[in-house]
Amino acid sequence: MPARLRLTHLFLSCALLAPLHAAEPPTEWIDADTGHRVVRLSREPESASLYFHQNAFTAEGDKMIFSAPGGLSTLDLKTREIKLVVPGFKYSVRGSGGVEVGHKTRHVYYEKDRAVWATHLDTLASRELAKLPPDTSLSAINADETLAVGVLYEGPRPTGTVGWPAPGQIIRGPQGQELPFAEQREVLLNERLDKRIPMALFTVDLRSGKVNIFNRSTDWLGHVQFSPTDPGLVMFCHEGPWHRVDRLWTVRVDGSGLTKLHTRTMNMEIAGHEWFAPDGKTVWYDLQTPRGEDFWVAGYELATGKRTWYHLERNYWSVHFNVSRDGTLFAGDGGDSEMVAHAPDGKWIYLFRPERVPDVAGIKNPNSGNLVDAGVFKAERLVNLAKHNYTLEPNIHFTPDKQWIVFRSNLHGAMHIYAVELAKAR
Amino acid sequence: MIARLRRFACFLSLAFVALPTRAAEEPPVEWIDPATGHRVVRLSREAGSSSFYFHQNAYSPDGRKVVITSPTGVYTIDLQSRAIEQLVEGRVTTILVGRKTGDLYYTRRENEELWVYATNTRTKATRKIAKVPRGNVSSVNADETLLLGTYSEGAEFAGWQRGGATPAPTAAAAAATAAANPINAPTASAAPTAAAVTTQPIGQAQYQATWPDGTPMTFADAKELRLHEQLHRVRAGPPRTLFTLDTKTGETKIVLQQREWLNHLQFSPTDPQQIMFCHEGAWHEVDRIWLVRTDGTGLTKVHERTMNMEIYGHEFYSADGKTIWYDLHRPRGENLWVAGYEIATGKRTWWRVPNKDWNVHYQISSDGRLFCGDGSDPEMVSYAPDAKWIYLLRPQRVPDVAGIKNPSADTLIDPGVFQPERLVSLAKHDYRLEPNATFTPDDKWIVFRSNMHGATHVYAVEVAKAKL
C-alpha cells in the first residue's frame, strides 16, 4: 500500500497527459527487449482491467470483465470481442473492491444505488440482490455467491482527506523539518489509526438481505476479501503505516477464528498486498525484511500454517504480485525508482518461476517441516514499461489458461488494457 | 566453516605449488591498490608467513605488535616500525595473545604430551603453563586464568572427510585432526614444511561422495555429507566434554558434556567466565552458536532458526565482549546478514550484506563502528562473481519511516545495511587460503594473509584512502 497510495494522487494529472499521445496505440507488437508478444485488448482509451486480487474471469475461463468508459464490459478471451454488460458503471482504479465475477456462476457482482447487483454475463439479465447497510460499500462476494462483505463504521466516519494532505497542508517531522511526501502520508495514516474509530466487518446475505456484523474493532479495517473457495472465510487488513500495524488477518463470517497471518520479528518489517491463491489454500503477500531492503513473496497455507517464502531481487520487486490458477507461476507488475524498493530498473511486467532452495546434499534439518520453506523467484521480463507512468499501477492477472498476463498501462498515453503472451513469440 | 572446511583439504598442496614457482619473485613491500586507492603494505618477509584465524587475538595489549606465524616459528611485527622479531622457534600451535599480559599462548607436542606455553610479546620471556591432560585447548580467558578445551571419551575417527573408508595416512590424519578442531588449523597448517606437503598427496582428504543413484556429488555437497556423517558419528558415540584448565594450578574442570561435536571455542575478551562454543556439523542441520558460563550455567542458544536452509556461523565477539556477531544466511547463499546478539539484553542487530559482497569472515573495529571482511570467490557459498576483495563495511541503520515507531520496536530485530567499500583487490588470491581480515587495535589498518603474489604473506591495508 505505501507505494500504491503514495502515487495514486498523481493519477489524475497523468490522465491529463493523454492528449499528447492522441495517436492510436498499437494493437499488437513484439517487445524488442523481451521477445514476447503484447496485444492491446481494449479499444477505448481509459479502459481498465481490475485490481490484482479482484476476480475478473469466469469459472470457465472464457470471459474477462473490465471497465470501459461506457461501463463494465466483457472481453471474450478467444475472439477478443467486447460487450458492454453494465452500462454506466464507474470503476475507480484507486479502489480494490466493488466489482467481482462470481466464482461459480456467470454473474458479475457490483454496487449500484446502495445495493449489491448481479448481471449475467451472457444474457445481461440484471437484478438487485440486497441493500447495503447505510454508509458502506461493497468489498467482495464469497465463493458460493451467497454473501457480500464490507467494512462499516460504528459511529461517525472520519472526515476529510483521510491519509492525504489537505490542500496547502504541510506535515513536519519531529525536528520541524518538512517531510518527503511519502512520509507525510505515513504521518497522516498514523494519525487516522491513532483515532481508534470503532469499526466492524459486515456481510449481507444476497438471498435474504440479512446483515451480520462481526469483528468489531478499533483497528482501521480495510482491504476485505473473500476466499475464492471457502464461503465463510474473510481476509482483511489493519490499515495504517505498514511497519506499525499487524496487517494481515483472516476471520470467519461468524466472527470466529480470528488469525494473524504474519508476525513481525524485525523492526521496519512490512507485509501487505495480500491475496488468495485461486485454490483458496494459501494467502500470498509482499513481505519486506526490512522495508525497501529485502524482498519476498510470502505464502501462508491456511490449513496447516506452513510458510513458503520466495526471495527476489530489488529490481524484481513489484507493487503487486499474482499467481496462476494452478499455482505454478507468479507474475509482478514492477515498480519505478521512487517506489518503496527504489529499484533502478524495475519498470517491467515480470514472470516469476519459483525455485525451492534445496536441502544441501539431501540432508534435512530435523525440524525442517516446521520451518519457513525458502525459495527464489527466477525472473523473466515480459514487457518493457519504461514509458509507463506508475501513478497508474498495472495490476497483473494471469488468464485462466495460463497463456497470457493481463495488465493496464499508460505506456502509450491513455490507459488501455494489454496482455502479454508467456511463451516467447516465434 | 562452510567454505573454510571445503578449502582446507586443498590448502596444503596450494602452498606447495606456490612456493617453488613464485618464491623467486619478491612480492612488493608497499603499493597503492589502483582499483581502490588504498595503501597496502606487506608486513612479513618470510614466504609462508601467515596472520591468525579471524577471531584469535593477535595483537599485544599496547596495540603496537601483531603476532604471525611462519615456517620457522612465531614472530612479532611492530606495526609502527614494521620490525620483525622472532618470538618462538619451530612449529607450534598458536592460541591467542593474552589481553592482560601480552603473552602469546600456544601448545607444543612433546613426545606424547601436549603442553601449553606462554611467551611474552614484549620481553620474550617464556613460561611453561600446563600439560593438557586430554584433548586439546584453544582459547584463553580475559584475565588469563583459564584455558578452554574439549576432549572425547572415545577415540577420534580419522578420515571422516572421506567417509572414513580407508585408514588415513599420517599427514591426512593430522589434517583431519586439525580440521576437526579448526581453531588450530590455520596456524598449524599455514606453514607446512615441504616434507609434510610431499607426504600429503592432495585428493586424499577431499570430499567426494555420490548420490543414491550413483551420480557424483559436487565438492560442496560432498563436504556437507561428510560433516553430516561425522556429526552423527559423534552423536552416536560417547559424550564430548568442554573443560577449563587453570593456568596457575593445571586443574581441569568440566563445563559441560554433550553428545555434540563441540568446536570453535572462544572466551569472551572481557568477561573471564563467559564461553562461546559451537555445535559443528552441516550448518543447516545444527543449532550452531551457544553461550555458557565456566560453571556450566547460562547455557544459551544464540540464534533460533526459522527458515529451512537457514545457516549461521563464523561467530566472534565484539572487542568490548558485549555482542556476538555472526554470518547469517536466510536461506543459505541467498540472503546474507551479519547478525549481532547482545549478551546482556538479548537485543539483536542485523546488518544486510549485498549478495555480491559476501565475506567468508567478518570482524569488527575496536570502537564497534566499522566492520571488515575478507571477501570470497565465485565457488563459495554465496557464488558472488566479483567478491575477491578485502572489504570495509560501514553499517547504516534502517530508520523508522517518518519517525513512526512500531510499538514493539525495542523487542524486534534492529535492521540495517552495510555500505561496502573495497580496499584491496584479491583477484590474484586463491581462496583455498582464506584471508581472515582483522582490524589493528587503533582501527587504522586491516591485517590479512594472502597468496596473491604467490607465497603466503601477511599484509595490511590502510582504512583511510591514500593521499596522492
Contacts between the chains, C-beta under 8 A, distances in Angstrom:
chain1	res1	chain2	res2	distance
A	173	B	402	6.8
A	173	B	403	5.6
A	174	B	403	4.9
A	179	B	402	6.0
A	183	B	401	6.1
A	183	B	402	3.8
A	184	B	402	7.6
A	186	B	401	5.3
A	186	B	402	4.0
A	186	B	404	6.0
A	187	B	402	5.1
A	187	B	404	7.0
A	190	B	402	7.4
A	190	B	404	5.0
A	241	B	401	6.6
A	241	B	402	7.3
A	241	B	404	5.2
A	243	B	400	7.1
A	243	B	401	6.1
A	243	B	404	7.3
A	243	B	406	5.7
A	244	B	404	5.8
A	244	B	405	7.5
A	244	B	406	5.1
A	244	B	407	7.3
A	264	B	406	7.2
A	264	B	408	7.5
A	264	B	412	6.4
A	265	B	306	7.5
A	265	B	412	6.3
A	265	B	413	5.8
A	266	B	350	7.3
A	266	B	412	5.5
A	266	B	413	4.2
A	266	B	414	8.0
A	266	B	415	5.3
A	267	B	398	7.5
A	267	B	400	7.2
A	267	B	406	6.2
A	267	B	409	4.9
A	267	B	412	4.3
A	267	B	413	6.5
A	267	B	414	5.5
A	267	B	415	6.2
A	268	B	398	5.0
A	268	B	399	7.9
A	268	B	400	6.7
A	268	B	401	7.3
A	268	B	406	7.8
A	268	B	415	6.1
A	269	B	412	7.4
A	269	B	415	7.8
A	289	B	415	7.3
A	290	B	398	4.8
A	290	B	415	4.2
A	291	B	398	7.0
A	291	B	401	7.0
A	292	B	398	7.5
A	293	B	352	5.8
A	293	B	398	6.3
A	293	B	415	7.0
A	293	B	417	6.0
A	294	B	335	6.4
A	294	B	352	6.2
A	309	B	307	7.2
A	311	B	331	7.8
A	311	B	334	5.5
A	311	B	335	5.7
A	357	B	308	7.4
A	357	B	309	4.9
A	357	B	331	4.6
A	357	B	332	6.9
A	357	B	334	6.2
A	358	B	309	7.8
A	359	B	284	7.2
A	359	B	308	7.2
A	359	B	309	6.7
A	360	B	220	7.4
A	360	B	221	6.1
A	360	B	224	4.7
A	360	B	282	6.8
A	360	B	284	6.3
A	360	B	309	7.1
A	360	B	332	6.9
A	361	B	209	7.7
A	361	B	217	6.3
A	361	B	221	4.1
A	361	B	222	7.2
A	361	B	224	4.1
A	361	B	225	4.4
A	361	B	228	6.9
A	361	B	282	7.2
A	362	B	211	7.3
A	362	B	225	7.8
A	363	B	224	6.1
A	363	B	225	6.8
A	363	B	228	4.7
A	363	B	282	5.2
A	363	B	284	7.2
A	363	B	285	5.7
A	364	B	285	7.4
A	365	B	284	5.6
A	365	B	285	4.9
A	365	B	305	7.2
A	365	B	308	6.3
A	365	B	309	7.8
A	366	B	285	6.9
A	367	B	305	7.4
A	368	B	308	4.8
A	371	B	305	6.4
A	371	B	306	6.3
A	371	B	307	5.5
A	371	B	308	4.3
A	371	B	310	7.3
A	372	B	306	5.8
A	372	B	307	4.2
A	372	B	308	6.6
A	373	B	307	7.9
A	373	B	308	5.4
A	374	B	307	5.1
A	374	B	308	5.8
A	374	B	309	5.7
A	374	B	310	7.6
A	374	B	330	7.2
A	374	B	331	3.9
A	374	B	334	7.1
A	376	B	334	6.0
